[in-house]
Amino acid sequence: MGLSQVYGFVKQSGGFVRIESAPQKGTSVHIYLPGRAQLPSVAAQHPPASDRVYSPCSKQGGKILVVEDQEEVRRQIVTTLQGIGCKTVEAGDGSTGLKLVESGEPFDLLVSDIGLPGLNGLQLAHAARAAYPDLPILLITGYAGKSAGTLQLAANMEVLRKPFRLDELAARVRSLFERAVAPEEEL
């Protein structure tokens, strides 16, 4: 198969392809395909209370602001978060994300790419923290350089490096929610 055929197949399947190339390191081709959706049976649509899976989003009423400039990546993130019971609001750039933060709409978590055009994810995170000091923040980056490794992160703020598995994203979000909710439960 040629690259154009692979690209066409992946796009038709609702996925995307990312190609990275560097001198003396070679070329990497990453293919991202959506997970298989299963049609739920009537019984599975309303499981007994004892069979329900804990969702930090449903427990907290979690609404997550997702800021990512790559539409395909943003779609995968949003689908994953909705799959664990979260409500999501999307922004394709930092400026739009900042407007949403400044609108006063309550968010329980910010998930943002660091490498956004214009207002970057770190600047957005600082602005969000100024408005909401306890807001959990998950920053995503594809840069492997020193700058990402030396970030000075505030409490309840984490970095997730690209490429990442979607189950890893879900686990990090759950962890951030659990830490944010834990102090309230101890009262």
Backbone as a chain_set.jsonl record, in Angstrom:
{"seq": "MGLSQVYGFVKQSGGFVRIESAPQKGTSVHIYLPGRAQLPSVAAQHPPASDRVYSPCSKQGGKILVVEDQEEVRRQIVTTLQGIGCKTVEAGDGSTGLKLVESGEPFDLLVSDIGLPGLNGLQLAHAARAAYPDLPILLITGYAGKSAGTLQLAANMEVLRKPFRLDELAARVRSLFERAVAPEEEL", "coords": {"N": [[0.84, -1.188, 0.0], [0.458, 2.211, -0.757], [1.436, 5.395, 0.67], [-0.537, 7.332, 0.215], [-2.796, 5.731, -0.084], [-2.994, 4.555, 2.446], [-3.398, 6.855, 3.982], [-5.891, 7.689, 2.919], [-7.552, 5.509, 3.668], [-7.384, 5.666, 6.471], [-8.481, 8.244, 6.974], [-11.106, 7.831, 5.99], [-11.959, 6.107, 7.913], [-12.299, 7.68, 10.054], [-10.07, 8.468, 11.428], [-6.667, 9.711, 11.872], [-3.438, 10.607, 10.517], [-0.121, 10.992, 11.589], [2.947, 12.224, 10.696], [6.334, 12.161, 11.379], [9.533, 13.473, 10.891], [13.028, 13.531, 11.051], [16.332, 14.708, 10.549], [18.909, 12.3, 10.445], [17.561, 10.71, 12.2], [15.405, 9.52, 11.126], [12.126, 8.541, 9.893], [8.908, 8.585, 11.341], [5.751, 7.114, 11.344], [2.614, 7.64, 12.557], [-0.407, 6.168, 13.177], [-3.695, 6.875, 13.901], [-6.628, 5.516, 14.946], [-10.165, 5.466, 15.44], [-11.763, 3.989, 18.329], [-13.583, 0.873, 18.516], [-16.99, 1.06, 18.358], [-19.561, -0.258, 20.299], [-22.86, -1.385, 20.068], [-25.087, -0.815, 22.629], [-26.982, -3.153, 24.577], [-30.445, -3.229, 25.617], [-30.54, -3.802, 28.354], [-27.95, -3.12, 29.098], [-27.999, -0.394, 28.825], [-29.162, 0.633, 31.085], [-27.789, -0.206, 33.669], [-27.882, -2.108, 36.756], [-27.652, -0.354, 39.885], [-25.515, -1.291, 41.458], [-23.757, -2.221, 39.555], [-22.746, -0.062, 38.229], [-20.115, 1.919, 36.955], [-17.62, 3.769, 38.628], [-17.396, 7.146, 37.976], [-15.411, 9.886, 37.867], [-16.21, 12.232, 36.764], [-19.036, 12.222, 36.689], [-19.528, 12.123, 39.38], [-18.532, 14.53, 40.317], [-19.83, 16.181, 38.642], [-18.41, 16.879, 36.498], [-17.135, 19.203, 34.274], [-15.203, 19.746, 31.51], [-12.816, 21.827, 30.041], [-11.458, 21.653, 26.94], [-8.65, 22.369, 25.146], [-7.21, 22.42, 22.148], [-5.389, 22.658, 19.189], [-5.219, 20.969, 16.972], [-7.597, 19.474, 15.171], [-8.275, 16.703, 14.87], [-6.914, 15.456, 16.987], [-8.067, 16.796, 19.132], [-10.697, 15.885, 18.866], [-10.389, 13.152, 19.475], [-9.563, 13.322, 22.154], [-11.8, 14.557, 23.353], [-13.81, 12.643, 22.813], [-12.841, 10.489, 24.332], [-12.96, 11.587, 26.938], [-15.701, 12.092, 27.181], [-16.512, 9.503, 27.095], [-15.891, 8.572, 29.643], [-17.766, 9.778, 31.103], [-17.692, 12.567, 31.279], [-18.57, 16.024, 30.772], [-17.894, 18.134, 28.061], [-16.293, 21.088, 26.816], [-15.154, 22.683, 23.976], [-12.237, 24.224, 22.534], [-10.391, 25.64, 19.876], [-8.082, 27.087, 19.975], [-5.792, 29.036, 22.017], [-6.691, 31.662, 22.608], [-9.48, 31.552, 22.271], [-10.009, 29.652, 24.216], [-9.256, 31.135, 26.476], [-11.215, 33.145, 26.447], [-13.442, 31.573, 27.072], [-12.752, 30.75, 29.665], [-12.719, 33.244, 30.918], [-15.387, 33.883, 30.696], [-16.805, 33.104, 32.863], [-18.088, 30.733, 32.986], [-18.405, 27.735, 34.719], [-15.734, 25.475, 35.151], [-14.403, 22.244, 35.767], [-12.01, 21.169, 35.212], [-9.123, 21.794, 33.25], [-7.9, 20.901, 30.156], [-5.236, 21.21, 28.127], [-3.322, 21.705, 25.179], [0.11, 22.506, 25.077], [1.569, 23.686, 23.0], [0.122, 25.805, 21.422], [-1.026, 27.986, 18.803], [-0.451, 31.523, 18.895], [-1.769, 32.622, 21.883], [-0.334, 30.53, 24.114], [-0.612, 27.207, 25.626], [0.488, 27.191, 28.209], [0.392, 29.88, 28.977], [-2.37, 30.171, 28.938], [-3.035, 28.369, 30.981], [-1.91, 29.684, 33.219], [-3.481, 32.006, 33.261], [-5.993, 30.855, 33.706], [-5.56, 29.731, 36.221], [-5.181, 32.053, 37.686], [-7.738, 33.08, 37.72], [-9.182, 30.918, 38.786], [-7.955, 29.488, 41.34], [-7.813, 26.802, 42.342], [-8.244, 25.132, 40.221], [-7.887, 22.084, 38.566], [-5.361, 21.159, 36.22], [-4.396, 19.782, 33.149], [-1.754, 19.598, 31.121], [-0.772, 19.156, 27.777], [1.813, 17.968, 25.708], [3.867, 17.712, 22.812], [6.493, 18.065, 22.646], [9.75, 17.026, 23.272], [11.859, 18.209, 24.365], [14.085, 20.009, 26.663], [12.583, 22.119, 27.732], [9.919, 21.292, 28.253], [10.37, 19.405, 30.192], [11.333, 20.844, 32.327], [9.357, 22.394, 33.361], [7.791, 24.403, 35.765], [5.492, 23.306, 37.787], [2.376, 24.001, 39.293], [0.515, 22.956, 42.228], [-1.735, 20.26, 41.685], [-1.512, 20.213, 38.943], [-0.536, 18.811, 35.909], [1.621, 17.263, 33.404], [1.196, 15.712, 30.295], [2.716, 13.749, 27.96], [2.807, 13.727, 24.39], [3.262, 11.152, 21.991], [0.328, 9.733, 23.457], [-1.509, 7.135, 25.108], [-5.032, 6.683, 24.915], [-6.297, 5.572, 27.126], [-4.465, 6.203, 29.052], [-4.724, 8.98, 29.154], [-7.369, 9.112, 30.172], [-6.931, 7.943, 32.692], [-5.203, 9.818, 33.897], [-6.884, 12.051, 34.02], [-8.879, 11.069, 35.737], [-7.306, 10.758, 38.04], [-6.569, 13.439, 38.61], [-9.128, 14.49, 39.156], [-9.86, 12.929, 41.384], [-7.988, 13.738, 43.308], [-8.758, 16.399, 43.52], [-11.309, 16.204, 44.592], [-10.983, 14.76, 46.945], [-10.179, 16.319, 49.358], [-12.638, 17.539, 50.033], [-14.224, 15.367, 50.714], [-13.145, 14.509, 53.085], [-14.086, 16.135, 55.083]], "CA": [[0.0, 0.0, 0.0], [1.172, 3.476, -0.763], [1.074, 6.319, 1.739], [-1.816, 7.976, -0.092], [-3.856, 4.762, 0.191], [-3.092, 4.461, 3.903], [-4.015, 8.096, 4.433], [-7.299, 7.646, 2.528], [-8.225, 4.532, 4.522], [-7.447, 6.193, 7.833], [-9.449, 9.35, 6.981], [-12.441, 7.256, 5.838], [-12.275, 5.42, 9.166], [-12.457, 8.673, 11.112], [-8.81, 8.647, 12.14], [-5.722, 10.632, 11.263], [-2.06, 10.14, 10.412], [0.878, 12.0, 11.922], [4.258, 11.814, 10.205], [7.424, 12.954, 11.946], [10.786, 13.152, 10.238], [14.141, 14.33, 11.546], [17.609, 14.277, 9.987], [19.696, 11.307, 11.165], [16.71, 9.943, 13.11], [14.458, 8.775, 10.314], [10.733, 8.966, 9.81], [7.923, 7.793, 12.082], [4.376, 7.31, 10.914], [1.692, 7.268, 13.616], [-1.769, 6.056, 12.667], [-4.667, 6.928, 14.983], [-7.949, 5.088, 14.51], [-11.123, 5.492, 16.546], [-12.08, 2.69, 18.914], [-14.778, 0.222, 17.99], [-18.194, 1.335, 19.125], [-20.476, -1.372, 20.399], [-24.215, -0.978, 20.346], [-25.473, -1.392, 23.905], [-28.285, -3.798, 24.673], [-31.357, -2.47, 26.471], [-30.125, -4.004, 29.743], [-26.697, -2.413, 29.338], [-28.248, 1.043, 28.872], [-29.56, 0.981, 32.45], [-27.308, -1.272, 34.535], [-28.238, -1.944, 38.159], [-26.782, 0.609, 40.584], [-24.307, -1.958, 41.946], [-22.859, -2.485, 38.431], [-22.308, 1.169, 37.602], [-18.699, 2.199, 37.126], [-17.348, 5.084, 39.189], [-16.907, 8.148, 37.04], [-15.146, 11.111, 38.603], [-16.932, 13.333, 36.143], [-20.423, 12.225, 37.124], [-19.534, 12.403, 40.813], [-18.267, 15.946, 40.515], [-20.528, 16.965, 37.625], [-17.245, 17.409, 35.825], [-17.131, 19.828, 32.952], [-13.802, 19.929, 31.152], [-12.471, 22.675, 28.904], [-10.409, 21.014, 26.136], [-8.086, 23.337, 24.206], [-6.256, 21.725, 21.273], [-5.535, 23.23, 17.853], [-5.359, 19.914, 15.958], [-8.987, 19.005, 15.289], [-8.344, 15.253, 15.037], [-6.464, 15.145, 18.337], [-9.11, 17.319, 20.028], [-11.845, 14.978, 18.77], [-10.059, 11.937, 20.221], [-9.561, 13.671, 23.577], [-13.191, 14.801, 23.755], [-14.508, 11.352, 22.789], [-12.368, 9.735, 25.489], [-13.492, 12.197, 28.164], [-17.14, 11.839, 27.207], [-16.642, 8.077, 27.368], [-15.826, 8.323, 31.086], [-18.86, 10.495, 31.746], [-17.442, 14.002, 31.427], [-19.102, 16.995, 29.819], [-16.746, 18.845, 27.513], [-16.421, 22.293, 26.017], [-13.96, 22.661, 23.138], [-11.675, 25.429, 21.93], [-9.353, 25.292, 18.917], [-6.876, 27.901, 20.187], [-5.675, 29.587, 23.362], [-7.509, 32.869, 22.771], [-10.861, 31.107, 22.466], [-10.015, 29.03, 25.539], [-9.215, 32.207, 27.472], [-12.55, 33.763, 26.468], [-14.321, 30.666, 27.805], [-12.379, 30.848, 31.077], [-13.138, 34.563, 31.409], [-16.846, 34.013, 30.62], [-17.386, 32.764, 34.152], [-18.648, 29.387, 32.932], [-17.597, 26.912, 35.634], [-15.061, 24.283, 34.656], [-13.812, 21.443, 36.831], [-10.681, 20.748, 34.772], [-8.639, 22.328, 31.98], [-6.964, 20.058, 29.409], [-4.77, 22.078, 27.05], [-2.041, 21.515, 24.52], [1.013, 23.624, 25.371], [2.001, 24.321, 21.753], [-0.971, 26.421, 20.679], [-0.646, 29.232, 18.133], [-0.895, 32.711, 19.642], [-1.73, 32.372, 23.328], [-0.025, 29.108, 24.255], [-1.282, 26.497, 26.708], [1.021, 27.603, 29.511], [-0.194, 31.189, 29.27], [-3.771, 29.908, 29.253], [-3.073, 27.744, 32.31], [-1.653, 30.724, 34.235], [-4.67, 32.866, 33.315], [-7.061, 30.069, 34.335], [-5.229, 29.613, 37.638], [-5.404, 33.363, 38.309], [-9.18, 33.203, 37.915], [-9.652, 29.78, 39.584], [-6.706, 28.957, 41.902], [-7.822, 25.369, 42.616], [-8.619, 24.401, 39.015], [-6.913, 21.098, 38.095], [-4.949, 21.421, 34.834], [-3.576, 18.78, 32.481], [-1.116, 20.167, 29.936], [-0.332, 18.133, 26.837], [2.874, 18.473, 24.847], [4.567, 16.785, 21.936], [7.903, 18.43, 22.641], [10.533, 16.197, 24.174], [13.03, 18.973, 24.778], [14.254, 20.373, 28.06], [11.59, 23.077, 28.2], [8.767, 20.59, 28.814], [10.803, 18.679, 31.381], [11.696, 21.746, 33.415], [8.222, 23.239, 33.72], [7.486, 24.521, 37.183], [4.064, 23.076, 37.857], [1.703, 24.247, 40.558], [-0.218, 21.802, 42.739], [-2.888, 19.829, 40.902], [-1.224, 20.493, 37.54], [0.318, 17.75, 35.384], [1.959, 17.276, 31.974], [1.076, 14.445, 29.594], [3.479, 13.862, 26.711], [2.352, 13.066, 23.164], [1.968, 10.506, 21.853], [-0.141, 9.048, 24.654], [-2.65, 6.248, 24.908], [-6.259, 7.308, 25.396], [-6.564, 5.093, 28.485], [-3.571, 6.967, 29.913], [-5.4, 10.266, 29.318], [-8.492, 8.905, 31.09], [-6.385, 7.701, 34.032], [-4.686, 11.083, 34.426], [-8.048, 12.886, 34.345], [-9.461, 10.496, 36.97], [-6.397, 11.072, 39.143], [-6.716, 14.857, 38.932], [-10.434, 14.664, 39.79], [-9.848, 12.305, 42.707], [-7.235, 14.613, 44.217], [-9.519, 17.632, 43.731], [-12.494, 15.886, 45.386], [-10.592, 14.134, 48.21], [-10.259, 17.178, 50.548], [-14.034, 17.784, 50.382], [-14.782, 14.168, 51.294], [-12.59, 14.3, 54.412], [-14.782, 16.99, 56.047]], "C": [[0.875, 1.239, 0.0], [0.67, 4.373, 0.352], [-0.268, 6.988, 1.474], [-2.983, 7.029, 0.161], [-4.07, 4.608, 1.692], [-3.804, 5.695, 4.445], [-5.519, 8.098, 4.12], [-8.102, 6.693, 3.403], [-8.416, 5.083, 5.929], [-8.474, 7.319, 7.93], [-10.884, 8.827, 6.869], [-12.894, 6.574, 7.117], [-12.462, 6.392, 10.323], [-11.194, 8.919, 11.917], [-7.939, 9.699, 11.489], [-4.329, 10.044, 11.317], [-1.144, 11.288, 10.784], [2.232, 11.447, 11.491], [5.299, 12.755, 10.774], [8.713, 12.501, 11.277], [11.87, 14.086, 10.757], [15.43, 13.8, 10.927], [18.347, 13.343, 10.946], [18.876, 10.526, 12.196], [15.677, 9.131, 12.349], [13.053, 9.342, 10.37], [9.859, 8.013, 10.603], [6.547, 8.143, 11.56], [3.475, 6.776, 12.019], [0.286, 7.278, 13.036], [-2.711, 5.983, 13.866], [-6.043, 6.579, 14.421], [-8.904, 5.14, 15.692], [-11.38, 4.084, 17.053], [-13.37, 2.139, 18.339], [-15.951, 0.52, 18.905], [-19.084, 0.105, 19.123], [-21.86, -0.834, 20.713], [-24.66, -1.628, 21.647], [-26.827, -2.075, 23.815], [-29.157, -2.948, 25.589], [-30.937, -2.598, 27.934], [-28.86, -3.223, 30.055], [-26.898, -0.908, 29.421], [-28.598, 1.502, 30.282], [-29.105, -0.12, 33.405], [-27.779, -1.045, 35.971], [-27.228, -1.042, 38.847], [-25.476, -0.035, 41.033], [-23.303, -2.222, 40.831], [-22.322, -1.219, 37.781], [-20.841, 1.43, 37.941], [-18.533, 3.61, 37.676], [-16.805, 5.995, 38.1], [-16.656, 9.424, 37.809], [-15.927, 12.287, 38.028], [-18.372, 13.375, 36.625], [-20.513, 12.542, 38.606], [-19.388, 13.891, 41.059], [-19.12, 16.804, 39.583], [-19.522, 17.563, 36.678], [-17.454, 17.949, 34.427], [-15.689, 20.212, 32.653], [-13.687, 20.834, 29.936], [-11.277, 22.029, 28.211], [-9.942, 22.019, 25.094], [-6.966, 22.637, 23.433], [-6.474, 22.24, 19.865], [-5.67, 22.188, 16.754], [-6.73, 19.254, 16.143], [-9.087, 17.502, 15.552], [-7.953, 14.833, 16.449], [-7.526, 15.595, 19.342], [-10.315, 16.38, 20.04], [-11.592, 13.698, 19.557], [-10.089, 12.191, 21.731], [-10.992, 13.815, 24.078], [-13.968, 13.49, 23.811], [-14.116, 10.508, 23.996], [-12.97, 10.275, 26.78], [-14.996, 11.989, 28.283], [-17.409, 10.369, 27.519], [-16.538, 7.723, 28.838], [-16.821, 9.206, 31.843], [-18.687, 11.989, 31.907], [-18.218, 14.813, 30.391], [-17.891, 17.78, 29.328], [-17.181, 20.105, 26.776], [-15.1, 22.403, 25.269], [-13.552, 24.05, 22.672], [-10.517, 24.997, 21.038], [-8.087, 26.117, 19.041], [-6.921, 28.508, 21.587], [-6.55, 30.802, 23.603], [-8.97, 32.515, 23.016], [-11.003, 30.444, 23.838], [-10.038, 30.071, 26.644], [-10.57, 32.898, 27.576], [-13.536, 32.894, 27.239], [-14.03, 30.703, 29.3], [-12.9, 32.157, 31.664], [-14.652, 34.761, 31.388], [-17.529, 33.727, 31.95], [-18.056, 31.401, 34.149], [-17.784, 28.482, 33.813], [-17.015, 25.684, 34.953], [-14.423, 23.58, 35.842], [-12.405, 20.981, 36.491], [-10.378, 21.44, 33.445], [-7.659, 21.321, 31.399], [-6.535, 20.89, 28.211], [-3.428, 21.628, 26.499], [-1.168, 22.713, 24.888], [1.312, 24.4, 24.095], [0.862, 24.843, 20.906], [-0.46, 27.663, 19.961], [-1.187, 30.422, 18.919], [-0.702, 32.494, 21.133], [-1.492, 30.881, 23.546], [-0.701, 28.517, 25.5], [-0.797, 26.871, 28.087], [0.46, 28.962, 29.926], [-1.667, 31.04, 29.636], [-3.903, 29.31, 30.647], [-2.856, 28.777, 33.41], [-2.854, 31.652, 34.377], [-5.828, 32.143, 34.002], [-6.818, 29.937, 35.832], [-5.416, 30.94, 38.374], [-6.888, 33.545, 38.619], [-9.716, 32.131, 38.864], [-8.441, 29.053, 40.174], [-6.67, 27.444, 42.128], [-8.137, 24.512, 41.395], [-7.539, 23.381, 38.652], [-6.618, 21.335, 36.61], [-4.065, 20.282, 34.347], [-3.063, 19.398, 31.193], [-0.582, 19.035, 29.077], [0.741, 18.735, 25.94], [3.477, 17.36, 24.012], [6.057, 17.058, 21.899], [8.649, 17.618, 23.679], [11.742, 16.947, 24.716], [13.039, 19.31, 26.254], [13.126, 21.263, 28.58], [10.384, 22.388, 28.827], [9.134, 19.87, 30.105], [11.112, 19.569, 32.567], [10.567, 22.688, 33.804], [8.025, 23.243, 35.23], [5.974, 24.437, 37.309], [3.532, 23.345, 39.253], [1.019, 22.955, 41.005], [-1.413, 21.527, 41.84], [-2.757, 20.208, 39.42], [-0.242, 19.424, 37.06], [0.582, 17.954, 33.903], [1.839, 15.855, 31.451], [1.756, 14.614, 28.239], [2.821, 13.092, 25.57], [3.502, 12.231, 22.629], [1.605, 9.795, 23.148], [-1.296, 8.138, 24.268], [-3.886, 6.91, 25.504], [-6.633, 6.817, 26.792], [-5.655, 5.799, 29.491], [-4.153, 8.358, 30.179], [-6.53, 10.134, 30.331], [-8.006, 8.702, 32.518], [-5.863, 8.988, 34.666], [-5.824, 12.009, 34.832], [-8.694, 12.382, 35.628], [-8.618, 10.865, 38.181], [-6.525, 12.537, 39.576], [-8.046, 15.129, 39.628], [-10.439, 14.105, 41.21], [-9.1, 13.17, 43.712], [-7.997, 15.892, 44.518], [-10.708, 17.394, 44.654], [-12.122, 15.406, 46.782], [-10.672, 15.071, 49.406], [-11.703, 17.43, 50.978], [-14.634, 16.584, 51.092], [-14.293, 13.933, 52.709], [-13.311, 15.117, 55.472], [-15.804, 16.26, 56.852]], "O": [[1.902, 1.295, 0.677], [-0.399, 4.137, 0.914], [-1.054, 7.19, 2.399], [-4.053, 7.473, 0.578], [-5.21, 4.54, 2.153], [-4.709, 5.584, 5.272], [-6.327, 8.471, 4.971], [-9.206, 7.025, 3.834], [-9.499, 4.971, 6.504], [-9.262, 7.348, 8.876], [-11.778, 9.311, 7.564], [-14.094, 6.475, 7.375], [-12.752, 5.977, 11.445], [-11.253, 9.522, 12.988], [-8.403, 10.481, 10.66], [-4.066, 9.102, 12.065], [-1.353, 12.423, 10.355], [2.614, 10.341, 11.874], [5.179, 13.977, 10.675], [8.958, 11.306, 11.115], [11.653, 15.291, 10.887], [15.606, 12.589, 10.795], [18.388, 13.601, 12.149], [19.439, 9.762, 12.98], [15.136, 8.16, 12.876], [12.826, 10.462, 10.828], [10.037, 6.796, 10.552], [6.218, 9.312, 11.359], [3.556, 5.602, 12.38], [-0.156, 8.279, 12.472], [-2.547, 5.133, 14.741], [-6.555, 7.262, 13.534], [-8.5, 4.885, 16.826], [-11.238, 3.108, 16.316], [-14.156, 2.874, 17.741], [-15.891, 0.253, 20.105], [-19.33, -0.498, 18.079], [-22.009, 0.072, 21.532], [-24.62, -2.852, 21.771], [-27.709, -1.638, 23.076], [-28.658, -2.046, 26.263], [-30.973, -1.616, 28.676], [-28.71, -2.712, 31.165], [-26.077, -0.206, 30.013], [-28.349, 2.656, 30.632], [-29.931, -0.888, 33.9], [-28.047, 0.091, 36.36], [-26.071, -0.975, 38.433], [-24.43, 0.613, 40.994], [-22.121, -2.428, 41.108], [-21.509, -1.305, 36.86], [-20.393, 1.192, 39.062], [-19.22, 4.536, 37.246], [-15.861, 5.642, 37.392], [-17.595, 10.0, 38.359], [-16.26, 13.229, 38.747], [-18.885, 14.45, 36.938], [-21.478, 13.167, 39.046], [-20.061, 14.446, 41.928], [-19.134, 18.027, 39.716], [-19.748, 18.635, 36.115], [-17.894, 17.24, 33.522], [-15.04, 20.907, 33.433], [-14.369, 20.635, 28.931], [-10.214, 21.871, 28.81], [-10.727, 22.471, 24.26], [-5.919, 22.307, 23.99], [-7.606, 22.264, 19.382], [-6.196, 22.503, 15.686], [-6.98, 18.571, 17.136], [-9.898, 17.073, 16.372], [-8.585, 13.956, 17.038], [-7.847, 14.87, 20.284], [-10.887, 16.11, 21.096], [-12.492, 13.208, 20.238], [-10.587, 11.362, 22.492], [-11.35, 13.255, 25.114], [-14.709, 13.254, 24.766], [-14.974, 9.878, 24.616], [-13.436, 9.505, 27.619], [-15.504, 11.738, 29.375], [-18.42, 10.036, 28.138], [-17.041, 6.679, 29.253], [-16.731, 9.362, 33.06], [-19.471, 12.622, 32.614], [-18.483, 14.345, 29.283], [-16.97, 18.055, 30.097], [-18.267, 20.179, 26.202], [-14.037, 22.233, 25.865], [-14.388, 24.925, 22.445], [-9.753, 24.099, 21.393], [-7.122, 25.891, 18.311], [-7.957, 28.494, 22.251], [-7.098, 30.96, 24.694], [-9.622, 33.113, 23.872], [-11.996, 30.651, 24.534], [-10.752, 29.916, 27.635], [-11.024, 33.205, 28.678], [-14.374, 33.411, 27.979], [-14.953, 30.689, 30.113], [-13.451, 32.18, 32.764], [-15.156, 35.707, 31.995], [-18.697, 34.067, 32.14], [-18.542, 30.949, 35.186], [-16.562, 28.466, 33.668], [-17.721, 24.948, 34.264], [-13.966, 24.215, 36.791], [-11.686, 20.467, 37.348], [-11.27, 21.643, 32.622], [-6.701, 20.927, 32.064], [-7.362, 21.242, 27.371], [-2.528, 21.229, 27.238], [-1.675, 23.83, 24.998], [1.31, 25.631, 24.101], [0.655, 24.374, 19.787], [0.448, 28.33, 20.458], [-2.25, 30.338, 19.533], [0.407, 32.213, 21.588], [-2.343, 30.058, 23.207], [-1.281, 29.238, 26.312], [-1.576, 26.872, 29.04], [0.099, 29.166, 31.084], [-2.153, 31.711, 30.546], [-4.787, 29.701, 31.41], [-3.547, 28.748, 34.429], [-3.208, 32.043, 35.489], [-6.559, 32.745, 34.789], [-7.756, 30.021, 36.625], [-5.77, 30.951, 39.553], [-7.248, 34.099, 39.658], [-10.611, 32.408, 39.663], [-7.947, 28.099, 39.572], [-5.589, 26.855, 42.106], [-8.283, 23.296, 41.516], [-6.386, 23.763, 38.448], [-7.517, 21.671, 35.84], [-3.121, 19.869, 35.021], [-3.839, 19.689, 30.282], [-0.008, 18.073, 29.586], [0.607, 19.863, 25.468], [3.581, 16.216, 24.453], [6.802, 16.368, 21.204], [8.229, 17.534, 24.833], [12.555, 16.379, 25.445], [12.129, 18.947, 26.998], [12.755, 21.167, 29.749], [9.874, 22.86, 29.843], [8.306, 19.741, 31.006], [11.149, 19.094, 33.702], [10.797, 23.676, 34.501], [8.088, 22.2, 35.88], [5.261, 25.384, 36.977], [4.143, 22.974, 40.256], [0.956, 21.982, 40.253], [-2.026, 22.449, 41.303], [-3.747, 20.483, 38.742], [0.763, 19.159, 37.719], [-0.121, 18.705, 33.227], [2.316, 14.909, 32.077], [1.414, 15.511, 27.469], [2.346, 11.97, 25.746], [4.655, 12.615, 22.824], [2.486, 9.308, 23.857], [-1.965, 8.338, 23.254], [-3.784, 7.625, 26.501], [-7.226, 7.568, 27.567], [-6.03, 5.974, 30.651], [-4.083, 8.857, 31.303], [-6.641, 10.949, 31.247], [-8.603, 9.23, 33.456], [-6.068, 9.214, 35.858], [-5.746, 12.677, 35.863], [-9.023, 13.174, 36.511], [-9.151, 11.241, 39.225], [-6.583, 12.834, 40.77], [-8.098, 15.906, 40.581], [-10.962, 14.735, 42.129], [-9.541, 13.314, 44.852], [-7.911, 16.423, 45.625], [-11.081, 18.283, 45.42], [-12.885, 15.627, 47.722], [-11.207, 14.65, 50.432], [-11.972, 17.526, 52.175], [-15.467, 16.751, 51.983], [-14.952, 13.227, 53.473], [-13.169, 14.826, 56.66], [-16.464, 16.859, 57.701]]}, "num_chains": 1, "name": "protein.A"}
